[in-house]
Amino acid sequence: MKMKRVNFKSLTRKQWLSICAALILTSVHLTLLAQDGNAGINEANTKVRSYFAAGTNLMYAVGALVGLIGAVKVYQKWNAGDQDTGKVAAAWFGSCVFLVVVATVIKSFFGV
């Protein structure tokens, strides 16, 4: 399907006025929708800070859940007499400590 080219030289005065009016109305509309940059940044800052406490508590809860799952896995390996029980216990314990430390460090680093 061939596209028809617009010949701008053949446009009438009424068509030119319509195009100009549409462009002016579009620019006015976009100007009205614009927001002050500082107000937008401050609003985003307050929203992120309000979610931060819930996110930190979620990280603590995930750390507790990982700790419980790890304890069960290590207990099963210990009862089965596996040789790598110490390595698995260290890995699960390290995961829990990592989650708790990351949540605490992020909380203190950003001063929230």
Secondary structure, DSSP 8 states (H G I E B T S, - for coil): -------GGG--HHHHHHHHHHHHHHHHHHHHH---HHHHHHHHHHHHHHHHHHHHHHHHHHHHHHHHHHHHHHHHHHHHT-TTHHHHHHHHHHHHHHHHHHHHHHHHHTT-
